[in-house]
Amino acid sequence: MDEQIKYEVIKSLADHPDGNKGRKPATTIPDETRRSIVDLYRTKYYDAIFRHFSELLEKHEQITISPSSVANILESEYILSPKVTKAKKKRIKKELENKKKAAKNQKEADTIQANLIAVEDAQAWNAGSCCQYFNHHRVRFPK
């Protein structure tokens, strides 16, 4: 009996399409906001790490957005954080090289090549680099 009820419930759900089909999610960041975030980072806040950039957007530009959303928006434009890791840099470089191979025309390939050069020029941040000179990991506090 329970199997029959389960079957009917599943069948009735399958017969009715989702009411939000074709709509964007309510949490989607508008394209205009995305463009302004990219433009502000390229022109005004280009040296800021993504977390600090999201704080600057809230303070000076009245745009409230999470650091992870900022990272997703900027990385979709192949803009890397000053604190980019080697792994992410390598992954994005490989993605761009695959896109360049699949490019349909020279203009598209040139745009991808410009992004590839920018990724290669980005400095990968090494978490241990500051410690090797200052011995942060050996600091001992008095009891």
BATORLO-873957 format. One record per residue: x, y, z of N, C-alpha, C in turn; residue in one letter; residue number from 1. Coordinates in steps of 0.1 Angstrom, whole numbers. Example, Ala and Ser with C-alpha at 12.3 -4.5 7.8 and 13.67 -1.06 7.14 Angstrom:
2
{atom {132, -57, 78}, {123, -45, 78}, {132, -33, 78}, 'A', 1},
{atom {128, -22, 71}, {137, -11, 71}, {129, 0, 79}, 'S', 2},
% end
This chain:
143
{atom {8, -12, 0}, {0, 0, 0}, {9, 13, 0}, 'M', 1},
{atom {19, 13, 8}, {28, 24, 9}, {35, 27, -4}, 'D', 2},
{atom {38, 16, -11}, {45, 18, -24}, {36, 24, -34}, 'E', 3},
{atom {23, 21, -34}, {13, 27, -43}, {11, 42, -40}, 'Q', 4},
{atom {11, 46, -28}, {10, 60, -24}, {22, 68, -29}, 'I', 5},
{atom {34, 62, -26}, {47, 68, -31}, {46, 70, -46}, 'K', 6},
{atom {42, 60, -53}, {42, 60, -68}, {32, 72, -72}, 'Y', 7},
{atom {21, 73, -66}, {11, 83, -70}, {16, 97, -67}, 'E', 8},
{atom {23, 99, -56}, {28, 112, -52}, {39, 116, -62}, 'V', 9},
{atom {48, 107, -65}, {59, 110, -74}, {53, 113, -88}, 'I', 10},
{atom {43, 105, -92}, {37, 107, -105}, {30, 121, -106}, 'K', 11},
{atom {23, 125, -95}, {16, 138, -95}, {27, 149, -95}, 'S', 12},
{atom {38, 148, -89}, {48, 158, -89}, {55, 159, -103}, 'L', 13},
{atom {56, 148, -110}, {62, 148, -123}, {52, 154, -133}, 'A', 14},
{atom {39, 153, -131}, {30, 159, -140}, {29, 174, -139}, 'D', 15},
{atom {32, 180, -128}, {31, 194, -126}, {45, 201, -128}, 'H', 16},
{atom {47, 210, -137}, {60, 216, -139}, {63, 226, -128}, 'P', 17},
{atom {75, 229, -126}, {79, 238, -115}, {74, 252, -118}, 'D', 18},
{atom {69, 259, -108}, {63, 272, -110}, {73, 283, -113}, 'G', 19},
{atom {86, 280, -109}, {97, 290, -112}, {104, 287, -125}, 'N', 20},
{atom {100, 278, -133}, {107, 275, -145}, {108, 287, -154}, 'K', 21},
{atom {120, 289, -158}, {123, 301, -168}, {126, 314, -160}, 'G', 22},
{atom {125, 314, -147}, {128, 326, -140}, {142, 325, -133}, 'R', 23},
{atom {148, 337, -132}, {161, 337, -125}, {159, 336, -110}, 'K', 24},
{atom {168, 330, -102}, {167, 329, -88}, {166, 343, -82}, 'P', 25},
{atom {159, 345, -71}, {158, 358, -64}, {171, 363, -59}, 'A', 26},
{atom {181, 354, -57}, {194, 358, -51}, {204, 362, -62}, 'T', 27},
{atom {200, 362, -75}, {209, 365, -86}, {213, 379, -85}, 'T', 28},
{atom {226, 381, -87}, {232, 395, -87}, {230, 401, -101}, 'I', 29},
{atom {223, 413, -102}, {220, 418, -115}, {233, 421, -124}, 'P', 30},
{atom {231, 420, -137}, {243, 422, -146}, {249, 435, -145}, 'D', 31},
{atom {241, 445, -143}, {246, 459, -141}, {255, 460, -129}, 'E', 32},
{atom {252, 454, -118}, {260, 453, -106}, {273, 446, -109}, 'T', 33},
{atom {272, 435, -116}, {284, 427, -119}, {293, 435, -128}, 'R', 34},
{atom {288, 442, -138}, {297, 451, -146}, {303, 462, -138}, 'R', 35},
{atom {296, 468, -129}, {302, 478, -121}, {312, 473, -111}, 'S', 36},
{atom {310, 461, -106}, {321, 455, -97}, {333, 452, -105}, 'I', 37},
{atom {332, 447, -117}, {344, 444, -125}, {351, 458, -129}, 'V', 38},
{atom {343, 468, -133}, {349, 481, -136}, {356, 487, -125}, 'D', 39},
{atom {350, 487, -113}, {356, 493, -101}, {369, 486, -97}, 'L', 40},
{atom {369, 473, -98}, {381, 465, -95}, {392, 469, -105}, 'Y', 41},
{atom {389, 469, -118}, {399, 472, -128}, {405, 486, -127}, 'R', 42},
{atom {396, 496, -123}, {401, 510, -124}, {405, 515, -110}, 'T', 43},
{atom {398, 512, -100}, {400, 519, -87}, {406, 511, -76}, 'K', 44},
{atom {402, 498, -75}, {406, 490, -64}, {415, 478, -69}, 'Y', 45},
{atom {423, 479, -79}, {430, 468, -85}, {440, 461, -76}, 'Y', 46},
{atom {445, 467, -66}, {455, 461, -57}, {448, 454, -45}, 'D', 47},
{atom {435, 455, -43}, {429, 450, -31}, {426, 435, -33}, 'A', 48},
{atom {428, 428, -21}, {424, 414, -22}, {408, 413, -22}, 'I', 49},
{atom {403, 402, -26}, {388, 402, -28}, {380, 405, -15}, 'F', 50},
{atom {385, 400, -3}, {378, 402, 9}, {377, 417, 12}, 'R', 51},
{atom {389, 424, 11}, {390, 438, 14}, {382, 446, 4}, 'H', 52},
{atom {382, 441, -9}, {375, 448, -20}, {360, 448, -17}, 'F', 53},
{atom {354, 436, -11}, {340, 436, -8}, {337, 446, 3}, 'S', 54},
{atom {346, 448, 13}, {344, 457, 23}, {345, 472, 18}, 'E', 55},
{atom {354, 474, 8}, {354, 488, 2}, {342, 491, -6}, 'L', 56},
{atom {337, 481, -13}, {324, 483, -20}, {313, 487, -11}, 'L', 57},
{atom {312, 480, 0}, {301, 483, 10}, {303, 497, 16}, 'E', 58},
{atom {315, 501, 19}, {318, 513, 26}, {317, 525, 16}, 'K', 59},
{atom {323, 524, 4}, {324, 536, -5}, {314, 536, -16}, 'H', 60},
{atom {310, 524, -20}, {301, 524, -32}, {287, 519, -29}, 'E', 61},
{atom {284, 516, -16}, {271, 512, -12}, {266, 499, -19}, 'Q', 62},
{atom {276, 490, -22}, {272, 477, -28}, {276, 466, -18}, 'I', 63},
{atom {265, 460, -13}, {268, 449, -3}, {268, 436, -10}, 'T', 64},
{atom {280, 429, -9}, {282, 417, -16}, {292, 409, -8}, 'I', 65},
{atom {290, 396, -8}, {300, 387, 0}, {313, 386, -8}, 'S', 66},
{atom {324, 383, 0}, {337, 381, -7}, {337, 369, -17}, 'P', 67},
{atom {329, 359, -13}, {329, 347, -23}, {322, 351, -36}, 'S', 68},
{atom {311, 360, -35}, {305, 364, -47}, {314, 373, -55}, 'S', 69},
{atom {321, 382, -48}, {331, 390, -55}, {341, 382, -63}, 'V', 70},
{atom {346, 371, -56}, {356, 362, -62}, {350, 355, -74}, 'A', 71},
{atom {338, 351, -73}, {331, 344, -84}, {330, 353, -96}, 'N', 72},
{atom {325, 365, -94}, {323, 375, -104}, {337, 379, -111}, 'I', 73},
{atom {347, 382, -103}, {360, 386, -109}, {367, 374, -116}, 'L', 74},
{atom {366, 362, -110}, {373, 351, -116}, {366, 346, -129}, 'E', 75},
{atom {353, 349, -130}, {346, 346, -143}, {351, 355, -154}, 'S', 76},
{atom {357, 367, -150}, {363, 376, -160}, {378, 373, -161}, 'E', 77},
{atom {383, 363, -154}, {397, 359, -153}, {406, 370, -147}, 'Y', 78},
{atom {400, 376, -137}, {407, 386, -128}, {411, 378, -115}, 'I', 79},
{atom {423, 377, -113}, {428, 369, -101}, {431, 378, -89}, 'L', 80},
{atom {429, 373, -78}, {432, 380, -65}, {447, 381, -64}, 'S', 81},
{atom {452, 392, -57}, {466, 392, -54}, {471, 380, -46}, 'P', 82},
{atom {462, 374, -39}, {465, 362, -31}, {461, 349, -38}, 'K', 83},
{atom {462, 349, -51}, {459, 336, -58}, {469, 325, -55}, 'V', 84},
{atom {464, 313, -54}, {473, 302, -52}, {478, 296, -65}, 'T', 85},
{atom {488, 289, -64}, {494, 283, -76}, {484, 273, -83}, 'K', 86},
{atom {477, 266, -75}, {468, 256, -80}, {456, 263, -88}, 'A', 87},
{atom {451, 274, -83}, {440, 281, -90}, {446, 287, -102}, 'K', 88},
{atom {457, 293, -101}, {464, 299, -113}, {466, 289, -124}, 'K', 89},
{atom {471, 277, -120}, {473, 267, -130}, {460, 262, -136}, 'K', 90},
{atom {450, 260, -128}, {437, 256, -133}, {431, 265, -143}, 'R', 91},
{atom {431, 278, -140}, {426, 288, -148}, {434, 290, -161}, 'I', 92},
{atom {447, 288, -160}, {456, 289, -172}, {452, 277, -181}, 'K', 93},
{atom {450, 265, -176}, {447, 254, -184}, {433, 256, -191}, 'K', 94},
{atom {424, 261, -183}, {410, 264, -189}, {411, 274, -200}, 'E', 95},
{atom {419, 284, -199}, {421, 294, -210}, {428, 288, -222}, 'L', 96},
{atom {438, 280, -220}, {444, 273, -231}, {435, 264, -239}, 'E', 97},
{atom {426, 257, -232}, {416, 249, -238}, {406, 258, -246}, 'N', 98},
{atom {402, 269, -240}, {393, 278, -248}, {400, 284, -260}, 'K', 99},
{atom {413, 287, -259}, {420, 292, -270}, {420, 282, -282}, 'K', 100},
{atom {422, 269, -279}, {422, 259, -289}, {409, 258, -296}, 'K', 101},
{atom {398, 260, -288}, {384, 259, -293}, {379, 272, -299}, 'A', 102},
{atom {387, 282, -299}, {382, 295, -304}, {378, 294, -319}, 'A', 103},
{atom {367, 301, -322}, {362, 301, -336}, {368, 311, -345}, 'K', 104},
{atom {373, 322, -340}, {379, 332, -348}, {391, 338, -342}, 'N', 105},
{atom {399, 346, -349}, {411, 352, -344}, {408, 362, -333}, 'Q', 106},
{atom {397, 370, -334}, {394, 380, -324}, {392, 374, -310}, 'K', 107},
{atom {385, 363, -310}, {382, 355, -298}, {395, 350, -292}, 'E', 108},
{atom {404, 344, -301}, {416, 339, -297}, {425, 350, -291}, 'A', 109},
{atom {425, 362, -297}, {433, 373, -291}, {429, 377, -278}, 'D', 110},
{atom {415, 377, -275}, {410, 381, -262}, {414, 371, -252}, 'T', 111},
{atom {413, 358, -256}, {417, 347, -246}, {432, 348, -244}, 'I', 112},
{atom {440, 351, -254}, {455, 353, -252}, {458, 364, -242}, 'Q', 113},
{atom {451, 375, -243}, {453, 386, -234}, {450, 382, -219}, 'A', 114},
{atom {439, 374, -218}, {436, 369, -204}, {446, 359, -199}, 'N', 115},
{atom {452, 351, -209}, {462, 342, -205}, {475, 349, -201}, 'L', 116},
{atom {478, 359, -207}, {490, 367, -203}, {488, 373, -189}, 'I', 117},
{atom {476, 378, -187}, {473, 384, -174}, {474, 374, -163}, 'A', 118},
{atom {469, 362, -166}, {470, 351, -156}, {485, 347, -153}, 'V', 119},
{atom {493, 346, -164}, {507, 343, -162}, {514, 353, -154}, 'E', 120},
{atom {511, 366, -156}, {517, 377, -149}, {513, 378, -134}, 'D', 121},
{atom {502, 372, -130}, {497, 372, -117}, {507, 365, -108}, 'A', 122},
{atom {510, 371, -96}, {519, 364, -87}, {512, 355, -78}, 'Q', 123},
{atom {516, 343, -77}, {510, 333, -68}, {514, 336, -54}, 'A', 124},
{atom {505, 336, -45}, {508, 339, -31}, {512, 327, -24}, 'W', 125},
{atom {523, 327, -16}, {528, 316, -9}, {526, 318, 6}, 'N', 126},
{atom {518, 310, 13}, {515, 312, 27}, {527, 312, 35}, 'A', 127},
{atom {537, 304, 31}, {549, 303, 40}, {560, 313, 37}, 'G', 128},
{atom {557, 322, 27}, {568, 331, 23}, {571, 342, 33}, 'S', 129},
{atom {561, 346, 41}, {564, 356, 51}, {571, 350, 63}, 'C', 130},
{atom {568, 338, 65}, {574, 331, 77}, {589, 328, 75}, 'C', 131},
{atom {593, 326, 63}, {607, 322, 61}, {617, 333, 65}, 'Q', 132},
{atom {612, 345, 65}, {621, 357, 68}, {619, 361, 83}, 'Y', 133},
{atom {607, 360, 88}, {604, 366, 101}, {603, 355, 112}, 'F', 134},
{atom {603, 343, 109}, {602, 332, 119}, {589, 333, 127}, 'N', 135},
{atom {578, 336, 121}, {565, 338, 128}, {561, 325, 135}, 'H', 136},
{atom {565, 314, 129}, {561, 301, 136}, {569, 298, 148}, 'H', 137},
{atom {579, 305, 151}, {588, 302, 162}, {586, 313, 173}, 'R', 138},
{atom {576, 321, 173}, {574, 331, 183}, {569, 324, 196}, 'V', 139},
{atom {576, 327, 207}, {572, 321, 220}, {568, 332, 229}, 'R', 140},
{atom {557, 330, 235}, {552, 341, 245}, {555, 336, 259}, 'F', 141},
{atom {558, 346, 268}, {562, 343, 282}, {549, 338, 289}, 'P', 142},
{atom {552, 329, 298}, {540, 323, 306}, {535, 332, 316}, 'K', 143},
% end
